[in-house]
Amino acid sequence: MALQEELEEQGKWLFRYRGTLPLVILFIGVFFYILTKLHSETFFLENTPYETYYEMFCLFLSLIGLGIRVYTVAHTPANTSGRNVKEQVADTLNTSGIYSIVRHPLYLGNFFMWAGPAFLTENMWFGILFYLIYWIYYERIMFAEEQFLRKKFGNIYTDWAEKVPAFFPSFRNFKTPNLPFSWKKVLKKEKNGFVAIFLIFAIFDILGKYIKNESNYNYFVIVTCILSILMYAVLKYLKKHTNILNEEGR
């Protein structure tokens, strides 16, 4: 198999399991986090007043990623920028809004969302491992996705791709989104990411305090985690049993 076809097949496989494979990396991160807490001298901010600020910085990184995903999803039509896992789906090619400054905004958002927990491990070696894995992982997914779009949209895709960078945004050619912001679509599609962020940070906080035999928990993170779980349950019910979150064409 030629290298191009091999990369595309790898990308298709990784795309199919992109929701579960990162969990393996998360468990590895938890292992490194436990090591750091057991050997507090390895992290220069450990047991200092700035440790909490560092944790909130990590949370801020993840929320930046969620914000990128929210802005992306809120302005896209149905059957694009979705959470489908079996195969690529794109009824139309998004070229306005955030897609006018970067070709893969959802993966850019994912990078920041996962960078937060990666930094939260307080382990330099895991941080390096995260960047390497992320690059290899999503490079193949993006390659497979672009092959799919090239075959489906032809010159329309290639002309757009020549002007818009793949991962690092360029605001020079920004175009306002063709569709208005849709909170319904955001609530329906991005509730998973919101609850995942605060759940991960709450688990890390509780685990870290347990290891150090401390009780000064980050109650902001814990309370927000509980609220996000309740919100998720409500939105899940509304999505399954009502049409409140449905919106034509979105």
SENUMI-977356 format. One line per 5 residues: number of its first residue (from 1); their letters; for each residue x, z, y of N, C-alpha, C. Coordinates in nm, 3 decimals, padded with zeros to 5 digits, always signed. Atoms other than C-alpha are relative to their C-alpha. Example, Ala and Ser with C-alpha at 12.3 -4.5 7.8 and 13.67 -1.06 7.14 Angstrom:
2
1> as> +00.089,+00.000,-00.119,+01.230,+00.780,-00.450,+00.090,+00.000,+00.120  -00.082,-00.006,-00.119,+01.367,+00.714,-00.106,-00.077,+00.073,+00.109 $
This chain:
250
1> malqe> +00.085,+00.000,-00.121,+00.000,+00.000,+00.000,+00.088,+00.000,+00.125  -00.076,+00.006,-00.125,+00.136,-00.098,+00.343,-00.019,+00.128,+00.080  +00.003,-00.125,-00.076,+00.213,+00.187,+00.583,-00.125,+00.009,+00.087  +00.118,-00.001,-00.087,-00.071,+00.086,+00.817,-00.124,+00.040,-00.078  +00.115,-00.034,+00.083,-00.330,+00.101,+00.539,+00.010,+00.144,-00.053 $
6> eleeq> -00.020,-00.135,+00.050,-00.177,+00.423,+00.405,-00.037,+00.103,+00.106  +00.035,-00.092,-00.109,-00.205,+00.595,+00.744,-00.150,+00.002,+00.024  +00.144,+00.006,-00.022,-00.562,+00.473,+00.779,-00.075,+00.077,-00.108  +00.064,-00.073,+00.110,-00.658,+00.609,+00.435,+00.020,+00.151,+00.015  -00.025,-00.141,-00.024,-00.492,+00.941,+00.516,-00.090,+00.053,+00.111 $
11> gkwlf> +00.084,-00.040,-00.112,-00.681,+00.953,+00.844,-00.146,+00.015,-00.040  +00.139,-00.009,+00.047,-01.014,+00.886,+00.673,-00.022,+00.127,-00.081  +00.012,-00.120,+00.083,-00.951,+01.166,+00.425,+00.003,+00.126,+00.087  -00.010,-00.115,-00.089,-00.846,+01.411,+00.695,-00.124,+00.012,+00.089  +00.122,+00.000,-00.080,-01.147,+01.310,+00.907,-00.115,+00.063,-00.078 $
16> ryrgt> +00.108,-00.050,+00.084,-01.378,+01.391,+00.618,+00.006,+00.152,-00.015  -00.016,-00.145,+00.021,-01.235,+01.741,+00.583,+00.055,+00.072,+00.123  -00.057,-00.058,-00.121,-01.144,+01.811,+00.943,-00.066,+00.132,+00.041  +00.065,-00.125,-00.032,-01.392,+02.099,+00.960,+00.046,+00.116,-00.087  -00.039,-00.106,+00.093,-01.245,+02.290,+00.665,+00.152,+00.020,-00.008 $
21> lplvi> -00.145,-00.013,+00.010,-00.871,+02.217,+00.657,+00.061,+00.090,+00.107  -00.058,-00.092,-00.100,-00.802,+02.395,+00.990,-00.016,+00.147,-00.037  +00.017,-00.139,+00.042,-00.933,+02.713,+00.825,+00.121,+00.049,-00.079  -00.121,-00.036,+00.074,-00.628,+02.707,+00.599,+00.109,+00.042,+00.098  -00.099,-00.032,-00.103,-00.407,+02.705,+00.909,-00.034,+00.134,+00.066 $
26> lfigv> +00.043,-00.126,-00.060,-00.613,+02.990,+01.052,+00.042,+00.119,-00.086  -00.039,-00.108,+00.091,-00.549,+03.206,+00.743,+00.152,+00.021,+00.004  -00.145,-00.013,-00.015,-00.177,+03.132,+00.775,+00.032,+00.073,+00.131  -00.018,-00.067,-00.128,-00.202,+03.238,+01.139,-00.028,+00.149,-00.008  +00.031,-00.142,+00.018,-00.365,+03.566,+01.038,+00.115,+00.072,-00.069 $
31> ffyil> -00.115,-00.059,+00.070,-00.074,+03.630,+00.802,+00.114,+00.027,+00.098  -00.107,-00.018,-00.099,+00.179,+03.577,+01.083,-00.038,+00.108,+00.102  +00.046,-00.102,-00.094,-00.032,+03.794,+01.315,+00.020,+00.140,-00.058  -00.020,-00.129,+00.065,-00.025,+04.080,+01.065,+00.147,+00.038,-00.001  -00.144,-00.027,-00.002,+00.354,+04.047,+01.037,+00.045,+00.047,+00.137 $
36> tklhs> -00.037,-00.039,-00.136,+00.384,+04.067,+01.415,-00.044,+00.142,+00.031  +00.051,-00.135,-00.027,+00.168,+04.378,+01.434,+00.077,+00.107,-00.080  -00.077,-00.095,+00.081,+00.366,+04.544,+01.153,+00.142,+00.018,+00.053  -00.135,-00.005,-00.059,+00.691,+04.463,+01.335,-00.015,-00.030,+00.149  +00.037,+00.020,-00.141,+00.587,+04.508,+01.699,+00.118,-00.038,+00.088 $
41> etffl> -00.117,+00.032,-00.083,+00.943,+04.468,+01.826,+00.025,-00.150,+00.010  -00.021,+00.144,-00.001,+00.921,+04.094,+01.753,-00.074,-00.071,+00.113  +00.075,+00.061,-00.112,+00.678,+04.032,+02.043,+00.026,+00.080,+00.126  -00.050,-00.071,-00.119,+00.805,+04.114,+02.390,-00.108,+00.068,+00.082  +00.107,-00.064,-00.076,+00.462,+04.208,+02.531,-00.072,+00.109,-00.079 $
46> entpy> +00.066,-00.099,+00.084,+00.365,+04.436,+02.243,+00.014,+00.140,+00.061  +00.004,-00.137,-00.051,+00.264,+04.787,+02.356,+00.032,+00.009,+00.149  -00.016,-00.002,-00.146,+00.282,+04.692,+02.724,-00.137,-00.023,+00.064  +00.129,+00.022,-00.067,+00.000,+04.680,+02.985,-00.039,-00.148,+00.008  +00.026,+00.143,-00.015,+00.033,+04.299,+02.986,-00.053,-00.064,-00.129 $
51> etyye> +00.045,+00.056,+00.127,-00.069,+04.256,+02.622,-00.144,-00.047,+00.008  +00.141,+00.039,-00.014,-00.440,+04.248,+02.710,-00.013,-00.126,+00.083  +00.005,+00.121,-00.082,-00.377,+03.990,+02.983,+00.042,-00.122,-00.082  -00.044,+00.110,+00.086,-00.194,+03.776,+02.727,-00.113,-00.044,-00.093  +00.111,+00.032,+00.088,-00.490,+03.797,+02.488,-00.109,-00.076,+00.075 $
56> mfclf> +00.102,+00.069,-00.079,-00.728,+03.692,+02.767,+00.046,-00.140,+00.039  -00.054,+00.134,-00.026,-00.497,+03.401,+02.851,-00.024,-00.091,-00.120  +00.024,+00.077,+00.121,-00.522,+03.286,+02.489,-00.148,-00.038,-00.011  +00.144,+00.028,+00.001,-00.902,+03.315,+02.510,-00.034,-00.108,+00.102  +00.023,+00.100,-00.104,-00.896,+03.113,+02.833,+00.038,-00.139,-00.048 $
61> lslig> -00.041,+00.130,+00.055,-00.706,+02.833,+02.656,-00.108,-00.056,-00.091  +00.105,+00.045,+00.092,-00.972,+02.817,+02.386,-00.126,-00.043,+00.075  +00.120,+00.034,-00.077,-01.251,+02.813,+02.644,+00.020,-00.130,+00.078  -00.028,+00.131,-00.061,-01.079,+02.524,+02.824,-00.031,-00.110,-00.100  +00.029,+00.099,+00.104,-01.094,+02.333,+02.496,-00.148,-00.017,-00.024 $
66> lgirv> +00.146,+00.008,+00.017,-01.460,+02.420,+02.451,-00.063,-00.071,+00.118  +00.053,+00.066,-00.119,-01.527,+02.309,+02.809,+00.018,-00.151,-00.006  -00.025,+00.144,+00.015,-01.368,+01.970,+02.738,-00.098,-00.061,-00.098  +00.095,+00.049,+00.099,-01.584,+01.929,+02.430,-00.142,-00.003,+00.057  +00.134,-00.007,-00.059,-01.898,+02.037,+02.618,-00.023,-00.116,+00.096 $
71> ytvah> +00.014,+00.109,-00.098,-01.839,+01.789,+02.900,-00.008,-00.135,-00.071  +00.001,+00.126,+00.075,-01.769,+01.512,+02.648,-00.135,-00.023,-00.066  +00.124,+00.014,+00.079,-02.071,+01.572,+02.424,-00.122,-00.013,+00.090  +00.117,-00.004,-00.088,-02.310,+01.632,+02.715,-00.033,-00.135,+00.062  +00.022,+00.129,-00.067,-02.268,+01.278,+02.850,-00.002,-00.118,-00.097 $
76> tpant> -00.006,+00.109,+00.096,-02.270,+01.077,+02.527,-00.135,-00.027,-00.064  +00.127,+00.034,+00.067,-02.557,+00.891,+02.357,+00.003,+00.041,-00.147  +00.010,-00.034,+00.141,-02.675,+00.949,+02.002,+00.093,-00.086,-00.084  -00.087,+00.070,+00.096,-02.452,+00.850,+01.710,+00.135,-00.039,+00.058  -00.137,+00.011,-00.047,-02.130,+00.882,+01.908,+00.051,+00.141,+00.023 $
81> sgrnv> -00.064,-00.130,-00.024,-01.884,+01.172,+01.942,-00.071,+00.111,-00.077  +00.076,-00.096,+00.080,-02.065,+01.351,+01.661,+00.088,+00.083,-00.092  -00.069,-00.085,+00.096,-01.977,+01.602,+01.392,-00.014,-00.055,-00.142  +00.012,+00.061,+00.131,-02.032,+01.356,+01.107,+00.132,+00.012,-00.076  -00.121,-00.021,+00.079,-01.788,+01.406,+00.821,+00.020,-00.105,-00.109 $
86> keqva> -00.012,+00.095,+00.111,-01.861,+01.140,+00.558,+00.073,-00.128,+00.042  -00.061,+00.124,-00.046,-01.757,+00.841,+00.767,-00.011,-00.009,+00.151  +00.004,+00.022,-00.144,-01.696,+00.714,+01.119,-00.136,-00.060,+00.038  +00.127,+00.052,-00.052,-02.012,+00.647,+01.323,+00.015,-00.024,+00.148  -00.003,+00.031,-00.143,-02.032,+00.471,+01.659,-00.093,-00.117,+00.027 $
91> dtlnt> +00.094,+00.107,-00.033,-02.340,+00.277,+01.764,+00.042,-00.073,+00.126  -00.050,+00.060,-00.124,-02.184,+00.216,+02.106,+00.140,+00.053,+00.026  -00.135,-00.043,-00.038,-01.838,+00.247,+02.260,-00.008,+00.074,+00.132  +00.000,-00.078,-00.124,-01.808,+00.526,+02.517,+00.122,-00.035,+00.083  -00.112,+00.037,-00.087,-01.596,+00.412,+02.811,-00.010,+00.063,+00.139 $
96> sgiys> +00.017,-00.061,-00.133,-01.730,+00.612,+03.107,+00.021,+00.151,-00.011  -00.018,-00.144,-00.001,-01.695,+00.974,+03.211,+00.139,+00.037,-00.048  -00.131,-00.045,+00.049,-01.415,+01.154,+03.027,+00.067,-00.108,-00.083  -00.059,+00.108,+00.078,-01.369,+00.846,+02.808,+00.067,-00.106,+00.088  -00.071,+00.091,-00.090,-01.244,+00.661,+03.115,+00.139,+00.054,+00.035 $
101> ivrhp> -00.133,-00.058,-00.030,-00.943,+00.897,+03.138,+00.078,+00.035,-00.127  -00.069,-00.028,+00.125,-00.864,+00.969,+02.770,-00.086,-00.052,-00.116  +00.075,+00.064,+00.109,-00.960,+00.795,+02.445,-00.053,+00.101,-00.103  +00.041,-00.098,+00.102,-00.989,+01.107,+02.227,-00.021,+00.138,+00.062  +00.021,-00.128,-00.068,-01.130,+01.387,+02.444,-00.040,+00.115,-00.093 $
106> lylgn> +00.040,-00.107,+00.092,-01.283,+01.578,+02.152,+00.122,+00.060,-00.069  -00.120,-00.051,+00.066,-00.945,+01.606,+01.982,+00.090,+00.072,+00.101  -00.070,-00.074,-00.106,-00.789,+01.710,+02.314,-00.062,+00.138,+00.015  +00.069,-00.129,-00.006,-01.054,+01.981,+02.333,+00.034,+00.087,-00.119  -00.035,-00.076,+00.119,-00.981,+02.084,+01.976,+00.139,+00.060,+00.009 $
111> ffmwa> -00.137,-00.050,-00.014,-00.613,+02.119,+02.061,+00.001,+00.132,+00.078  +00.002,-00.122,-00.079,-00.682,+02.377,+02.332,-00.077,+00.112,-00.071  +00.077,-00.101,+00.072,-00.945,+02.554,+02.121,+00.084,+00.069,-00.106  -00.083,-00.057,+00.105,-00.694,+02.602,+01.838,+00.130,+00.057,+00.054  -00.123,-00.055,-00.060,-00.399,+02.667,+02.070,-00.018,+00.146,+00.036 $
116> gpafl> +00.026,-00.140,-00.033,-00.565,+02.992,+02.177,+00.033,+00.093,-00.115  -00.035,-00.083,+00.115,-00.559,+03.151,+01.829,+00.146,-00.014,-00.044  -00.141,+00.020,+00.039,-00.215,+02.996,+01.763,+00.091,+00.088,+00.084  -00.078,-00.088,-00.087,-00.069,+03.177,+02.066,-00.032,+00.146,-00.026  +00.044,-00.138,+00.022,-00.270,+03.488,+01.980,+00.075,+00.065,-00.116 $
121> tenmw> -00.077,-00.056,+00.111,-00.066,+03.530,+01.659,+00.127,+00.068,+00.050  -00.117,-00.060,-00.061,+00.221,+03.627,+01.894,+00.127,-00.031,-00.078  -00.114,+00.036,+00.084,+00.460,+03.450,+01.658,+00.049,-00.140,+00.039  -00.056,+00.126,-00.048,+00.688,+03.175,+01.790,+00.003,-00.104,-00.112  -00.014,+00.095,+00.110,+00.741,+03.018,+01.448,-00.135,-00.059,-00.040 $
126> fgilf> +00.131,+00.056,+00.029,+00.371,+02.984,+01.383,-00.044,-00.095,+00.111  +00.031,+00.090,-00.110,+00.331,+02.830,+01.729,+00.062,-00.137,-00.020  -00.068,+00.127,+00.028,+00.587,+02.564,+01.639,-00.067,-00.071,-00.117  +00.068,+00.057,+00.117,+00.420,+02.512,+01.300,-00.134,-00.061,+00.038  +00.129,+00.049,-00.044,+00.083,+02.471,+01.471,+00.012,-00.136,+00.068 $
131> yliyw> -00.016,+00.126,-00.071,+00.206,+02.196,+01.703,+00.037,-00.114,-00.095  -00.041,+00.104,+00.095,+00.372,+02.005,+01.419,-00.116,-00.044,-00.087  +00.115,+00.032,+00.087,+00.068,+02.026,+01.191,-00.108,-00.072,+00.079  +00.104,+00.063,-00.080,-00.172,+01.938,+01.471,+00.035,-00.145,+00.028  -00.042,+00.136,-00.033,+00.030,+01.632,+01.568,-00.016,-00.092,-00.122 $
136> iyyer> +00.010,+00.081,+00.122,+00.055,+01.501,+01.209,-00.146,-00.018,-00.040  +00.139,-00.003,+00.045,-00.306,+01.593,+01.132,-00.087,-00.095,+00.082  +00.091,+00.078,-00.084,-00.483,+01.441,+01.430,+00.053,-00.139,+00.033  -00.054,+00.134,-00.021,-00.246,+01.147,+01.475,-00.059,-00.096,-00.102  +00.056,+00.085,+00.104,-00.373,+01.010,+01.145,-00.151,-00.019,+00.016 $
141> imfae> +00.144,+00.013,-00.024,-00.736,+01.083,+01.226,-00.026,-00.097,+00.114  +00.018,+00.089,-00.114,-00.703,+00.908,+01.562,+00.033,-00.144,-00.038  -00.036,+00.135,+00.045,-00.532,+00.612,+01.395,-00.115,-00.063,-00.078  +00.111,+00.053,+00.080,-00.814,+00.572,+01.143,-00.121,-00.029,+00.087  +00.114,+00.019,-00.088,-01.077,+00.611,+01.414,+00.017,-00.125,+00.085 $
146> eqflr> -00.023,+00.117,-00.085,-00.916,+00.347,+01.633,-00.005,-00.129,-00.081  +00.013,+00.118,+00.086,-00.891,+00.105,+01.341,-00.147,-00.035,-00.019  +00.145,+00.021,+00.017,-01.266,+00.152,+01.286,-00.060,-00.062,+00.127  +00.056,+00.050,-00.126,-01.347,+00.094,+01.655,+00.051,-00.141,+00.031  -00.055,+00.134,-00.024,-01.116,-00.208,+01.676,-00.075,-00.104,-00.081 $
151> kkfgn> +00.071,+00.095,+00.086,-01.290,-00.374,+01.382,-00.144,-00.019,+00.046  +00.141,+00.009,-00.035,-01.639,-00.296,+01.514,-00.024,-00.062,+00.137  +00.026,+00.044,-00.138,-01.603,-00.370,+01.887,+00.097,-00.106,+00.051  -00.090,+00.110,-00.034,-01.312,-00.615,+01.896,+00.064,+00.012,+00.136  -00.066,+00.006,-00.130,-01.193,-00.716,+02.242,-00.051,+00.107,+00.098 $
156> iytdw> +00.055,-00.105,-00.087,-01.425,-00.465,+02.412,+00.082,+00.127,-00.017  -00.080,-00.120,+00.026,-01.230,-00.189,+02.244,+00.144,-00.017,+00.048  -00.141,+00.019,-00.035,-00.881,-00.335,+02.293,+00.020,-00.004,+00.150  -00.012,+00.005,-00.146,-00.941,-00.407,+02.663,-00.010,+00.141,+00.059  +00.014,-00.138,-00.047,-01.055,-00.046,+02.714,+00.123,+00.084,-00.038 $
161> aekvp> -00.113,-00.078,+00.048,-00.772,+00.099,+02.505,+00.128,-00.029,+00.077  -00.119,+00.034,-00.077,-00.510,-00.086,+02.710,+00.008,+00.077,+00.131  +00.005,-00.066,-00.131,-00.622,+00.098,+03.024,-00.005,+00.153,-00.009  +00.025,-00.144,+00.013,-00.695,+00.445,+02.885,+00.096,+00.062,-00.102  -00.093,-00.063,+00.094,-00.432,+00.675,+02.726,-00.072,+00.068,-00.116 $
166> affps> +00.062,-00.054,+00.121,-00.496,+00.814,+02.378,-00.026,+00.149,+00.010  +00.013,-00.146,+00.008,-00.437,+01.186,+02.431,+00.028,+00.072,+00.131  -00.034,-00.064,-00.127,-00.285,+01.270,+02.769,-00.077,-00.068,+00.113  +00.092,+00.062,-00.097,-00.550,+01.210,+03.040,+00.070,-00.059,+00.121  -00.041,+00.062,-00.126,-00.494,+00.980,+03.335,-00.126,-00.019,+00.084 $
171> frnfk> +00.122,+00.000,-00.082,-00.747,+01.028,+03.617,-00.008,-00.119,+00.095  -00.008,+00.112,-00.094,-00.655,+00.706,+03.794,-00.123,-00.089,-00.005  +00.112,+00.094,+00.014,-00.945,+00.499,+03.657,-00.131,+00.071,-00.038  +00.120,-00.076,+00.038,-01.214,+00.768,+03.629,-00.127,-00.071,+00.045  +00.132,+00.055,-00.029,-01.571,+00.636,+03.612,-00.104,+00.106,-00.030 $
176> tpnlp> +00.105,-00.100,+00.023,-01.879,+00.854,+03.645,-00.074,-00.032,-00.129  +00.068,+00.022,+00.128,-02.066,+00.903,+03.315,-00.126,-00.085,+00.016  +00.120,+00.082,-00.003,-02.340,+00.653,+03.235,-00.127,+00.082,-00.022  +00.115,-00.085,+00.029,-02.569,+00.931,+03.111,+00.014,+00.135,+00.069  -00.005,-00.133,-00.064,-02.662,+01.261,+03.282,+00.040,+00.108,-00.100 $
181> fswkk> -00.039,-00.115,+00.082,-02.545,+01.599,+03.154,-00.122,+00.051,-00.077  +00.110,-00.045,+00.084,-02.760,+01.719,+02.862,+00.033,+00.135,-00.062  -00.020,-00.133,+00.056,-02.767,+02.094,+02.796,-00.058,+00.010,-00.141  +00.061,-00.004,+00.134,-02.994,+02.034,+02.497,+00.098,-00.047,-00.107  -00.096,+00.052,+00.098,-02.731,+01.827,+02.323,+00.118,+00.095,-00.016 $
186> vlkke> -00.110,-00.096,+00.006,-02.460,+02.079,+02.411,-00.038,+00.119,-00.088  +00.045,-00.116,+00.078,-02.661,+02.370,+02.269,-00.016,-00.035,-00.148  +00.022,+00.042,+00.138,-02.740,+02.171,+01.957,+00.131,-00.030,-00.073  -00.121,+00.048,+00.065,-02.391,+02.035,+01.891,+00.119,+00.095,+00.010  -00.121,-00.078,-00.024,-02.141,+02.287,+02.031,-00.017,+00.149,-00.022 $
191> kngfv> +00.020,-00.143,+00.027,-02.289,+02.622,+01.926,+00.102,+00.051,-00.100  -00.098,-00.041,+00.101,-02.049,+02.628,+01.630,+00.133,+00.039,+00.063  -00.128,-00.027,-00.065,-01.742,+02.609,+01.851,-00.002,+00.127,+00.082  +00.011,-00.119,-00.085,-01.865,+02.880,+02.088,+00.008,+00.127,-00.083  +00.000,-00.120,+00.082,-01.935,+03.134,+01.816,+00.133,+00.014,-00.075 $
196> aifli> -00.126,-00.006,+00.074,-01.614,+03.043,+01.629,+00.111,+00.061,+00.086  -00.104,-00.053,-00.088,-01.395,+03.119,+01.931,-00.007,+00.152,+00.008  +00.011,-00.145,-00.020,-01.530,+03.468,+01.993,+00.007,+00.076,-00.133  -00.012,-00.064,+00.130,-01.554,+03.546,+01.621,+00.147,+00.016,-00.039  -00.143,-00.005,+00.032,-01.186,+03.461,+01.570,+00.071,+00.103,+00.085 $
201> faifd> -00.068,-00.094,-00.089,-01.074,+03.659,+01.874,-00.042,+00.144,-00.029  +00.046,-00.135,+00.034,-01.287,+03.958,+01.775,+00.067,+00.049,-00.128  -00.065,-00.037,+00.125,-01.144,+03.956,+01.422,+00.147,+00.035,+00.024  -00.141,-00.027,-00.031,-00.788,+03.937,+01.556,+00.014,+00.135,+00.072  -00.009,-00.125,-00.077,-00.854,+04.223,+01.800,-00.023,+00.122,-00.091 $
206> ilgky> +00.031,-00.112,+00.090,-01.013,+04.452,+01.539,+00.111,+00.019,-00.103  -00.107,-00.008,+00.100,-00.745,+04.369,+01.281,+00.127,+00.059,+00.060  -00.121,-00.049,-00.064,-00.462,+04.431,+01.526,-00.008,+00.149,+00.030  +00.016,-00.143,-00.031,-00.602,+04.767,+01.637,+00.000,+00.084,-00.128  +00.003,-00.073,+00.127,-00.661,+04.870,+01.275,+00.142,+00.019,-00.054 $
211> iknes> -00.138,-00.008,+00.049,-00.302,+04.792,+01.178,+00.081,+00.102,+00.080  -00.076,-00.091,-00.086,-00.168,+04.990,+01.475,-00.066,+00.137,+00.012  +00.072,-00.127,-00.001,-00.418,+05.272,+01.414,-00.042,+00.038,+00.143  +00.046,-00.022,-00.137,-00.560,+05.234,+01.767,-00.150,-00.024,+00.008  +00.145,+00.017,-00.017,-00.915,+05.239,+01.901,-00.037,-00.062,+00.135 $
216> nynyf> +00.027,+00.060,-00.131,-00.878,+05.071,+02.242,-00.033,-00.149,-00.017  +00.042,+00.138,+00.029,-01.069,+04.759,+02.133,-00.033,-00.076,+00.128  +00.041,+00.087,-00.110,-01.135,+04.465,+02.360,-00.152,-00.019,-00.012  +00.145,+00.000,+00.017,-01.507,+04.533,+02.397,-00.065,-00.124,+00.060  +00.054,+00.125,-00.055,-01.561,+04.223,+02.610,-00.008,-00.106,-00.109 $
221> vivtc> -00.005,+00.100,+00.108,-01.456,+04.003,+02.318,-00.097,+00.036,-00.111  +00.086,-00.042,+00.110,-01.645,+04.208,+02.060,-00.148,-00.016,+00.035  +00.141,+00.013,-00.041,-01.972,+04.223,+02.257,-00.038,-00.147,+00.014  +00.028,+00.144,-00.014,-01.949,+03.852,+02.342,-00.011,-00.066,-00.136  +00.009,+00.051,+00.137,-01.890,+03.781,+01.973,-00.138,+00.028,-00.058 $
226> ilsil> +00.132,-00.037,+00.052,-02.208,+03.969,+01.878,-00.110,-00.084,+00.066  +00.100,+00.079,-00.072,-02.408,+03.790,+02.148,+00.004,-00.147,-00.043  -00.013,+00.140,+00.040,-02.270,+03.451,+02.043,-00.058,-00.022,-00.140  +00.059,+00.011,+00.134,-02.373,+03.516,+01.681,-00.152,+00.000,+00.008  +00.146,-00.002,-00.019,-02.726,+03.604,+01.793,-00.049,-00.132,+00.059 $
231> myavl> +00.037,+00.127,-00.061,-02.736,+03.293,+02.011,+00.004,-00.112,-00.103  -00.013,+00.102,+00.104,-02.616,+03.081,+01.720,-00.120,+00.003,-00.094  +00.114,-00.014,+00.091,-02.892,+03.218,+01.495,-00.127,-00.055,+00.063  +00.119,+00.049,-00.070,-03.159,+03.143,+01.757,+00.003,-00.153,+00.009  -00.011,+00.144,-00.015,-03.030,+02.790,+01.821,-00.012,-00.071,-00.135 $
236> kylkk> +00.011,+00.058,+00.134,-03.000,+02.723,+01.448,-00.147,-00.006,-00.042  +00.144,-00.002,+00.033,-03.364,+02.824,+01.403,-00.075,-00.106,+00.080  +00.069,+00.097,-00.085,-03.479,+02.612,+01.698,+00.029,-00.143,-00.045  -00.037,+00.134,+00.045,-03.289,+02.310,+01.568,-00.071,-00.038,-00.129  +00.057,+00.028,+00.132,-03.432,+02.341,+01.217,-00.152,-00.002,+00.000 $
241> htnil> +00.145,-00.018,+00.011,-03.792,+02.441,+01.290,-00.078,-00.050,+00.122  +00.071,+00.048,-00.118,-03.874,+02.298,+01.635,+00.064,-00.129,+00.052  -00.055,+00.120,-00.066,-03.816,+01.994,+01.855,+00.051,+00.030,+00.141  -00.038,-00.041,-00.136,-03.710,+02.193,+02.163,+00.134,-00.061,+00.043  -00.134,+00.049,-00.033,-03.349,+02.075,+02.145,+00.014,-00.150,-00.017 $
246> neegr> -00.005,+00.145,+00.018,-03.434,+01.714,+02.064,-00.017,-00.071,+00.132  +00.006,+00.080,-00.123,-03.388,+01.453,+02.333,+00.021,-00.147,-00.038  -00.003,+00.141,+00.039,-03.456,+01.081,+02.299,+00.131,-00.066,+00.044  -00.123,+00.071,-00.030,-03.140,+00.876,+02.278,+00.123,+00.087,+00.007  -00.115,-00.090,-00.010,-02.917,+01.186,+02.268,+00.019,+00.077,-00.129 $
